[in-house]
Amino acid sequence: MGAGASATNVAHEVAALGPAYAPYAAAVTDNGVDGELLSTLQDGDASELDGALDALGVTNQLHRRKLSLAVRERGSAGPGG
């Protein structure tokens, strides 16, 4: 989920988290959530990431936590993922 990742690449990474995440992967693609957008969410405050998860329809608190951790981990991995 690095800054250069396309929305399709980000969706594949979300889907790789497990079958329960497939609906979110589709939402990522539908909404054009790419690595550049994620990099702005990594640098912003938690409310921005929460808002993005709301927009993607992530209501399950455990899923929200896992996706938040994935975004932050990918951001600390540097460019390209």
ZAVEX-117610 format. One record per residue (C-alpha): residue number from 1; residue in one letter; x negated, y negated, z. Coordinates in steps of 0.1 Angstrom, whole numbers, plus 5000, padded with zeros to 4 digits. Layout:
<pts>
+-----+-----+------+------+------+
:   n : res :    u :    v :    w :
+-----+-----+------+------+------+
: NUM :   A :    X :    Y :    Z :
...
+-----+-----+------+------+------+
</pts>
This chain:
<pts>
+-----+-----+------+------+------+
:   n : res :    u :    v :    w :
+-----+-----+------+------+------+
:   1 :   M : 5000 : 5000 : 5000 :
:   2 :   G : 4971 : 4977 : 4993 :
:   3 :   A : 4975 : 4942 : 4979 :
:   4 :   G : 4971 : 4954 : 4943 :
:   5 :   A : 4997 : 4982 : 4946 :
:   6 :   S : 5027 : 4981 : 4923 :
:   7 :   A : 5062 : 4986 : 4937 :
:   8 :   T : 5062 : 5021 : 4923 :
:   9 :   N : 5029 : 5029 : 4941 :
:  10 :   V : 5044 : 5015 : 4974 :
:  11 :   A : 5075 : 5035 : 4969 :
:  12 :   H : 5054 : 5067 : 4964 :
:  13 :   E : 5036 : 5060 : 4997 :
:  14 :   V : 5069 : 5054 : 5015 :
:  15 :   A : 5083 : 5087 : 5000 :
:  16 :   A : 5052 : 5105 : 5012 :
:  17 :   L : 5061 : 5098 : 5048 :
:  18 :   G : 5088 : 5125 : 5045 :
:  19 :   P : 5122 : 5134 : 5029 :
:  20 :   A : 5140 : 5110 : 5053 :
:  21 :   Y : 5122 : 5081 : 5037 :
:  22 :   A : 5134 : 5087 : 5002 :
:  23 :   P : 5162 : 5062 : 5004 :
:  24 :   Y : 5137 : 5035 : 5015 :
:  25 :   A : 5114 : 5044 : 4986 :
:  26 :   A : 5143 : 5037 : 4962 :
:  27 :   A : 5150 : 5004 : 4979 :
:  28 :   V : 5113 : 4994 : 4976 :
:  29 :   T : 5114 : 4999 : 4939 :
:  30 :   D : 5149 : 4983 : 4935 :
:  31 :   N : 5137 : 4952 : 4954 :
:  32 :   G : 5102 : 4950 : 4938 :
:  33 :   V : 5083 : 4953 : 4971 :
:  34 :   D : 5047 : 4955 : 4959 :
:  35 :   G : 5014 : 4954 : 4977 :
:  36 :   E : 5011 : 4916 : 4974 :
:  37 :   L : 5044 : 4912 : 4992 :
:  38 :   L : 5033 : 4937 : 5019 :
:  39 :   S : 5001 : 4918 : 5024 :
:  40 :   T : 5020 : 4887 : 5033 :
:  41 :   L : 5041 : 4907 : 5057 :
:  42 :   Q : 5010 : 4920 : 5074 :
:  43 :   D : 4997 : 4885 : 5079 :
:  44 :   G : 5030 : 4871 : 5091 :
:  45 :   D : 5048 : 4875 : 5124 :
:  46 :   A : 5068 : 4906 : 5133 :
:  47 :   S : 5101 : 4889 : 5126 :
:  48 :   E : 5092 : 4887 : 5089 :
:  49 :   L : 5085 : 4924 : 5087 :
:  50 :   D : 5117 : 4931 : 5106 :
:  51 :   G : 5136 : 4910 : 5081 :
:  52 :   A : 5121 : 4929 : 5052 :
:  53 :   L : 5130 : 4962 : 5068 :
:  54 :   D : 5166 : 4949 : 5073 :
:  55 :   A : 5167 : 4939 : 5036 :
:  56 :   L : 5156 : 4975 : 5027 :
:  57 :   G : 5184 : 4990 : 5048 :
:  58 :   V : 5162 : 5005 : 5074 :
:  59 :   T : 5183 : 5008 : 5105 :
:  60 :   N : 5169 : 5039 : 5122 :
:  61 :   Q : 5145 : 5025 : 5149 :
:  62 :   L : 5121 : 5054 : 5146 :
:  63 :   H : 5119 : 5049 : 5108 :
:  64 :   R : 5114 : 5011 : 5113 :
:  65 :   R : 5085 : 5019 : 5137 :
:  66 :   K : 5068 : 5044 : 5113 :
:  67 :   L : 5072 : 5020 : 5083 :
:  68 :   S : 5058 : 4991 : 5104 :
:  69 :   L : 5028 : 5012 : 5114 :
:  70 :   A : 5022 : 5022 : 5078 :
:  71 :   V : 5023 : 4986 : 5066 :
:  72 :   R : 4998 : 4975 : 5093 :
:  73 :   E : 4975 : 5005 : 5087 :
:  74 :   R : 4974 : 4999 : 5050 :
:  75 :   G : 4966 : 4963 : 5056 :
:  76 :   S : 4937 : 4972 : 5078 :
:  77 :   A : 4924 : 4996 : 5051 :
:  78 :   G : 4915 : 4967 : 5028 :
:  79 :   P : 4922 : 4962 : 4991 :
:  80 :   G : 4937 : 4991 : 4972 :
:  81 :   G : 4950 : 5009 : 5002 :
+-----+-----+------+------+------+
</pts>
